[in-house]
Amino acid sequence: MRRLPLRGRITLLASAAVAVAVAACAVASWFLVRDALYGQLDRQLHAQAEGPGGREGDWTPREIAIAVQSCTSEPISDTDDSPFGFRPPNGRLQQVVLDNGQVCTMRNGGKMPVSEADLSVVRGEREQVLYNGSGTDADGERVNVRIITSARYLNADGYRITVMTALPLQQVTEPLRELALTLLLVSACGIVGSAIAGLVIARASLKPVDRLTDAVEEVARTEDLSVRIPEEGTDEIARLGRSFNTMTAALAASQERQRNLIADAGHELRTPLTSMRTNIDLLIRSQETGRDLPPETKTRLLDSVRAQMRELTSLIGDLLQLGSPAAKPRQHTEVAFHEVVERAVERARLRGHGLTVTADLKPWWVEGDPDSLERAVVNLCDNAVKFSPPAGTVEVTLNDGVLLVRDHGPGVSEEDLPYVFERFWRSPSARSLPGSGLGLAIVAQVAREAGGDVSLTAAPGGGTVARLSLPGTLIRS
């Protein structure tokens, strides 16, 4: 069944469900009608076997006396005009069973075999039994009958006899046979109709899925993430459509960010590469022409190449950190964040010649990647060192999971604060300084991965305060 398409499976399941329901109703109807017919037949049997003095055509003591007096076990057929020559109504069969188990047939009453249940009534163990059996009618033909065997008392002396009365089952079996045929035809028509209805319902229900499939195939063929499908209704299909539109919108935004990253990275890479190529061309041309450059000029060119290579290496590292976070598996372990900050502060002191870097660190344990956390803190400290004035001070504090890095530099203007964590964004005052504009973007990414947040605000009295907050505990777990 799994090999069938979804439309075929829905049609098959709908047809099967309707078929089971129709079959159950048909079977239940057949049994209800059967019980009703048997109930009607049993009432007729009780009326026929009520005893002497009943309606015209019922048995009488005279008939019993004749049957007992001339007791014979062979069927008696009599069509004369005597009072006892009538044909029993409804094909009724009747006979008398003596105390010794001998059968005495009655005129035109046919004959029935005596079962153990009948003998139990003869012995007085039971007053009455009712069951299906068979017998021979007055014409000698075998018929299936419903038999009631009961004990009767014919006079005041308590003369007791056992009478077996039967009616043909034909009045039950024939209607049941016709009903079964009718129900079979109705069930077949119902199943065929349900299959057609299931196919129609499946087609109507799966139209939104077809539209979604067409949209997915269109995106796969054209790579156009602007494709949208109509969002109609509130059912599961509509929810799926909205989810697809949300997914394509997110993919489009991600693709746009990727394009921007590539474009910005290309722009940023072009500057150091161009400078390096120019300096190297000058050195090569000097060597090829045999005109040596002055030693101070050659030294300045080599220092420039070295600086550009360092900038290019740093930029490539930042791009790998931002653009390929899955390239290196993250090791999320318990990290002593205060020790990470302490190592970053030591690196900042080495880079900030002439600067004073103070640290007030309280213990704090976090879950995260140690290398990424250290890279983020180093970026914050490097920013503070880069923008600090000569002989300035950088203050680093860690208290209750909140890291504050404060410098006393020119600060960031209010209009620039919303953009400081964007990739490659640099304020006008920082464009003349070394850097790629990716440091704070890396800090924001690491903060998000660790479940924290980062912000940059202007400090009272000048300078900038970088605030990095990470969830954690005071003691190691």
C-alpha positions in Angstrom: 0.0 0.0 0.0 2.9 2.3 0.6 3.8 2.1 -3.1 0.5 3.7 -4.0 0.4 7.5 -4.4 -1.2 9.5 -1.6 -4.4 10.1 -3.7 -4.7 6.3 -4.3 -4.2 5.6 -0.6 -6.9 8.1 0.4 -9.3 6.7 -2.1 -8.6 3.1 -1.0 -8.9 4.0 2.7 -12.2 5.9 2.2 -13.6 3.0 0.2 -12.5 0.5 2.8 -14.0 2.5 5.6 -17.3 2.8 3.7 -17.2 -0.8 2.7 -16.7 -1.9 6.4 -19.5 0.4 7.5 -21.9 -0.8 4.8 -21.0 -4.4 5.5 -21.6 -3.9 9.2 -25.0 -2.3 8.6 -26.0 -5.0 6.2 -25.0 -7.8 8.5 -26.7 -6.1 11.5 -29.9 -5.6 9.4 -29.9 -9.2 8.3 -29.6 -10.5 11.9 -32.3 -8.0 13.1 -34.7 -9.1 10.4 -33.9 -12.7 11.0 -34.7 -12.3 14.7 -37.9 -10.5 13.9 -39.0 -13.3 11.5 -38.1 -16.0 13.9 -40.1 -14.1 16.6 -43.1 -13.9 14.4 -42.8 -17.6 13.5 -42.5 -18.5 17.2 -45.6 -16.6 18.0 -47.5 -18.4 15.3 -46.2 -21.7 16.7 -47.4 -20.9 20.2 -50.8 -20.0 18.8 -51.0 -23.2 16.8 -49.9 -25.3 19.8 -52.1 -23.6 22.5 -54.3 -26.7 22.9 -57.8 -27.9 22.2 -60.8 -25.7 21.8 -58.9 -23.1 19.9 -59.6 -21.5 16.7 -61.0 -23.4 13.7 -58.3 -25.6 12.3 -56.5 -26.2 15.6 -56.2 -29.7 16.9 -59.0 -31.1 19.1 -59.2 -33.9 21.7 -61.1 -35.9 19.0 -58.1 -35.7 16.7 -55.8 -36.8 19.5 -58.0 -39.6 20.5 -58.1 -40.8 16.9 -54.3 -40.5 16.5 -53.7 -42.4 19.8 -56.3 -45.0 19.2 -55.1 -45.9 15.7 -51.5 -45.0 16.5 -49.3 -45.2 13.5 -45.9 -43.7 12.8 -46.5 -43.3 9.1 -47.8 -40.0 7.7 -51.6 -40.0 7.1 -52.9 -38.1 4.0 -56.7 -37.6 3.9 -58.5 -35.3 1.5 -62.1 -36.5 2.0 -64.8 -34.2 3.3 -64.8 -35.7 6.8 -64.4 -33.2 9.7 -60.8 -34.3 10.1 -59.8 -34.2 6.4 -58.8 -30.6 6.3 -55.3 -29.5 5.4 -53.5 -27.7 8.3 -53.0 -24.0 7.7 -49.5 -22.7 6.8 -48.2 -26.2 6.1 -48.4 -27.0 9.8 -47.1 -30.4 11.0 -48.4 -32.1 14.1 -47.9 -35.3 15.9 -48.4 -36.9 19.3 -45.6 -38.6 21.3 -46.7 -41.2 23.8 -45.0 -41.8 27.2 -43.0 -44.7 25.7 -41.6 -42.4 23.0 -43.8 -43.9 20.3 -44.9 -41.4 17.6 -48.6 -41.2 16.6 -49.1 -39.2 13.5 -52.3 -37.1 12.9 -54.3 -36.8 9.7 -52.5 -34.6 7.2 -50.0 -33.7 10.0 -47.0 -35.2 8.5 -44.2 -36.7 10.6 -41.1 -35.4 12.5 -38.3 -37.3 14.1 -38.2 -37.3 17.9 -35.1 -35.8 19.4 -33.6 -36.1 22.9 -35.0 -32.6 23.6 -38.5 -33.9 22.8 -38.1 -36.9 25.0 -37.1 -34.6 27.9 -40.6 -33.1 27.6 -42.2 -36.5 27.3 -40.4 -37.5 30.6 -41.7 -34.4 32.3 -38.2 -32.9 32.7 -39.2 -29.8 30.7 -42.5 -28.2 29.9 -41.6 -27.0 26.4 -38.7 -27.0 23.8 -38.3 -24.9 20.7 -35.8 -25.6 17.9 -35.1 -26.0 14.2 -35.5 -29.4 12.6 -36.8 -31.2 9.6 -39.9 -33.3 8.9 -42.1 -34.9 6.2 -45.3 -33.3 5.2 -48.6 -35.0 4.3 -47.5 -35.4 0.7 -44.3 -37.2 1.8 -42.0 -34.2 0.9 -39.1 -33.4 3.2 -39.3 -29.8 4.7 -37.2 -27.8 7.1 -39.4 -26.7 10.0 -39.5 -24.8 13.3 -40.6 -27.2 16.0 -42.3 -26.6 19.4 -42.8 -29.6 21.7 -45.1 -29.0 24.7 -47.0 -31.0 27.3 -50.8 -30.6 27.5 -53.4 -31.7 29.9 -56.6 -32.7 28.2 -59.2 -33.3 31.1 -59.8 -32.8 34.8 -58.1 -36.2 35.6 -54.9 -34.7 34.4 -54.4 -36.8 31.3 -51.1 -35.6 29.9 -49.9 -35.8 26.4 -46.9 -34.5 24.4 -47.6 -32.7 21.1 -45.0 -31.7 18.6 -46.2 -28.7 16.4 -44.1 -27.4 13.5 -44.3 -24.7 10.8 -42.1 -24.6 7.7 -39.0 -22.4 7.9 -39.6 -21.3 4.3 -41.5 -18.2 5.5 -38.2 -17.2 7.3 -35.5 -18.5 5.0 -37.0 -17.1 1.7 -37.3 -13.5 3.0 -33.9 -13.8 4.5 -32.4 -15.0 1.2 -34.1 -12.2 -0.7 -32.9 -9.7 1.9 -29.3 -11.0 1.7 -29.4 -10.6 -2.1 -30.8 -7.1 -1.8 -28.2 -6.1 0.9 -25.4 -7.5 -1.2 -26.5 -5.4 -4.2 -26.9 -2.3 -2.1 -23.5 -2.9 -0.4 -21.8 -3.3 -3.8 -23.4 -0.1 -5.1 -22.3 1.6 -1.8 -18.7 0.4 -2.2 -18.5 1.5 -5.8 -20.1 4.9 -4.9 -17.7 5.3 -2.0 -14.8 4.6 -4.2 -15.9 7.3 -6.7 -16.7 9.7 -3.8 -13.3 8.9 -2.2 -11.5 9.7 -5.5 -13.4 13.0 -5.8 -12.7 13.9 -2.2 -9.0 12.9 -2.5 -8.6 15.1 -5.6 -10.4 18.1 -3.9 -8.5 17.6 -0.7 -5.1 17.3 -2.3 -5.4 20.3 -4.6 -3.5 22.5 -2.0 -0.9 19.8 -1.8 -0.6 19.8 -5.6 -0.1 23.5 -5.5 2.6 23.2 -2.8 4.3 20.4 -4.8 4.2 22.6 -7.9 5.7 25.5 -5.9 8.5 23.3 -4.5 9.3 21.9 -7.9 9.3 25.5 -9.3 11.8 26.5 -6.6 14.0 23.4 -7.2 14.0 24.1 -11.0 14.5 27.9 -11.0 16.0 28.5 -7.5 13.6 31.4 -7.2 12.8 31.7 -3.5 10.3 34.4 -4.1 7.7 31.8 -5.1 4.7 31.8 -2.7 1.5 29.8 -2.5 -1.9 31.2 -1.4 -2.6 30.9 2.3 -6.3 30.1 2.5 -8.2 28.7 5.5 -7.0 27.5 8.9 -6.6 23.8 8.3 -3.5 21.7 8.3 -2.9 22.2 4.5 -3.1 26.0 5.0 -0.7 25.7 7.9 1.7 23.7 5.7 1.4 26.4 3.1 2.2 29.1 5.6 5.2 27.1 6.9 6.4 26.7 3.3 6.1 30.5 2.7 7.9 31.2 6.0 10.7 28.7 5.0 11.2 30.2 1.6 11.2 33.7 3.0 13.8 32.6 5.6 15.9 31.0 2.8 15.6 34.0 0.7 16.8 36.2 3.6 19.6 33.8 4.2 20.6 33.8 0.6 20.5 37.6 0.5 22.7 37.7 3.6 25.1 35.2 2.0 25.3 37.4 -1.2 25.9 40.5 1.0 28.6 38.6 2.9 30.3 37.5 -0.3 30.1 41.0 -1.8 31.3 42.6 1.4 34.1 40.0 1.9 35.2 40.6 -1.7 35.3 44.3 -1.2 37.2 43.9 2.1 39.6 41.4 0.6 40.3 43.6 -2.5 41.9 46.4 -0.4 44.7 44.4 1.2 45.3 42.3 -1.9 45.5 45.5 -4.0 48.0 47.0 -1.6 50.0 43.9 -1.4 50.1 43.5 -5.2 51.2 47.1 -5.6 54.1 46.8 -3.1 55.2 43.5 -4.5 55.1 44.8 -8.0 57.3 47.7 -6.9 59.8 45.3 -5.4 59.8 43.0 -8.4 60.1 46.0 -10.9 63.1 47.3 -8.9 64.8 43.9 -9.1 64.1 43.5 -12.8 65.3 46.9 -13.8 68.4 46.7 -11.6 67.6 49.9 -9.8 67.6 49.1 -6.2 65.2 51.0 -3.9 66.6 52.9 -1.0 66.9 50.6 2.1 64.3 52.7 4.1 61.8 52.5 1.2 62.3 48.8 0.7 61.9 48.2 4.5 58.7 50.3 4.5 57.3 48.3 1.6 58.1 45.0 3.3 56.5 46.2 6.5 53.4 47.2 4.6 53.3 43.7 2.9 53.6 42.1 6.3 50.9 44.3 7.8 48.6 43.6 4.9 49.2 39.8 5.2 48.3 40.0 8.9 45.2 41.9 8.1 44.3 39.5 5.4 44.9 36.5 7.7 42.7 38.1 10.4 40.0 38.9 7.9 40.0 35.3 6.5 39.8 33.9 10.1 36.8 36.2 10.9 35.0 35.2 7.7 35.5 31.5 8.5 34.1 32.2 12.0 31.0 33.9 10.7 30.4 32.2 7.4 31.1 28.6 8.3 30.1 28.0 11.9 29.5 24.3 11.2 33.0 23.8 9.6 34.4 23.0 13.1 32.2 21.1 15.5 31.3 23.1 18.6 32.3 21.5 22.0 29.7 22.8 24.4 31.2 22.1 27.8 31.2 23.7 31.2 33.6 26.6 30.9 35.2 28.8 33.6 34.2 32.1 32.0 36.3 34.2 34.5 39.4 32.3 33.3 38.5 32.9 29.7 38.2 36.7 30.4 41.5 36.7 32.4 43.3 35.2 29.4 41.7 37.7 27.1 42.8 40.6 29.4 46.4 39.4 29.3 46.4 39.4 25.5 44.9 42.9 25.6 47.7 44.1 27.9 50.3 42.8 25.5 48.6 44.6 22.5 47.9 47.8 24.3 51.3 49.3 24.8 51.1 52.2 27.2 47.5 51.4 28.2 46.3 50.3 31.6 44.0 47.3 31.6 42.3 46.6 34.9 40.3 43.5 35.7 37.8 42.7 38.5 36.6 39.2 37.8 34.2 37.1 39.9 33.8 33.4 39.3 31.2 32.4 36.7 30.6 29.0 34.9 28.8 28.8 31.6 28.0 26.2 29.0 29.5 26.9 25.6 32.5 26.5 23.3 35.7 27.7 25.0 37.4 28.8 21.8 34.4 30.8 20.6 33.9 32.5 24.0 37.6 33.5 24.2 37.5 34.9 20.6 34.4 37.0 21.6 36.0 38.4 24.7 39.3 39.1 22.9 37.3 41.0 20.2 35.7 43.2 22.9 39.0 43.9 24.6 40.7 44.6 21.2 38.0 47.1 20.3 38.5 48.8 23.7 42.3 48.9 23.2 42.0 50.1 19.6 39.8 53.1 20.5 41.5 54.0 23.8 43.6 57.2 23.8 47.4 56.9 24.5 48.0 56.2 28.2 44.3 55.5 28.6 42.6 52.9 30.8 40.5 49.9 29.9 38.3 48.6 32.7 37.1 44.9 32.6 34.6 43.6 35.2 32.8 40.3 35.5 30.0 40.0 38.1 27.0 37.6 38.1 27.6 36.6 34.5 27.7 40.2 33.2 31.0 41.2 31.5 31.6 44.9 31.1 34.5 46.3 29.0 34.8 50.0 29.2 37.1 52.3 27.3 37.7 56.1 27.5 37.9 56.7 23.7 35.8 58.9 21.5 32.7 56.6 21.9 30.0 55.7 19.4 27.4 58.1 18.2 23.7 57.4 18.9 22.9 57.1 15.2 25.7 54.4 14.8 24.7 52.2 17.7 22.0 50.2 15.8 24.6 49.1 13.2 27.7 48.2 15.3 26.9 44.4 15.3 26.4 44.1 11.5 29.0 42.4 9.4 31.6 44.7 7.8 30.0 47.8 9.3 32.5 50.4 10.5 31.8 53.8 11.8 33.3 56.8 9.9 35.8 57.4 12.7 37.1 53.8 12.6 37.5 53.4 8.8 41.1 54.7 9.0 42.0 52.1 11.7 43.0 48.5 11.1 40.2 46.0 11.2 37.5 44.3 9.0 34.3 45.3 10.8 33.6 41.6 11.7 34.7 41.6 15.4 31.5 42.7 17.0 29.4 40.5 14.5 31.4 37.5 15.8 30.7 38.6 19.4 26.9 38.8 18.7 27.0 35.3 17.1 28.8 33.7 20.0 26.4 35.4 22.5 23.4 34.0 20.6 24.9 30.5 20.5 25.6 30.6 24.3 22.0 31.8 25.0 23.2 35.3 26.1 23.1 38.8 24.6 25.5 41.7 23.9 25.1 45.4 23.7 27.1 48.6 23.2 26.3 51.8 25.0 27.9 55.2 25.4 29.7 55.5 28.8 29.2 58.5 31.1 32.0 61.0 30.7 33.0 59.6 27.3 34.0 56.3 25.9 32.0 53.1 25.3 30.8 50.3 27.5 30.4 46.8 25.9 28.1 44.5 27.9 28.1 40.7 27.4 25.6 38.7 29.5 25.7 34.9 29.6 23.6 32.4 31.6 25.5 30.3 34.1 26.2 29.6 37.8 28.5 30.9 40.5 29.9 27.5 41.3 30.9 24.6 39.1 28.2 22.0 38.8 
